Amino acid sequence: MPRVAWYRSPADGRMSVHGDDREPLAVGDDEFTLPAPTDPWDPWAAKSPARPEMTVTGRLGFDDIEGGCSFLETDEGTRYEVAYPDGWTLDRMRAELRGPGGQLARAGESVTVRGAIATDRSSICQIGPILVATDVEIQSA
């Protein structure tokens, strides 16, 4: 039985089927084109469809769900899982959020983020809507 494999052309994303001799097999109606590739190592690389921009202010929180999840919790009790912009990092062990300019927020401190809800993403945390942030401001005490 010959071995068959699918190959994607890096030039145009078209798929083709190849047998043992590596010659393309006829694919007819089964031929299709994939969307442009994204970086497989960047979980936020695929962009969400345009959503209304919003501003959320809440207390930075951390829990131990699925190895540790961070969130912003509003005064109303809504929790948002935030995908922070480049340069911002979460240290779950220390329960801290660090900014590219040396900004620092610890668990319980107030943070304001601007961004949009990602309706096309999911998370193992499942603690609330995922907010893809474009701007972050740490409130002074």
Helices and strands as residue ranges (DSSP letters): E 5-8, E 15-18, G 28-30, E 54-63, G 65-67, E 69-73, E 79-83, E 89-91, E 96-98, E 104-106, E 110-117, E 130-138
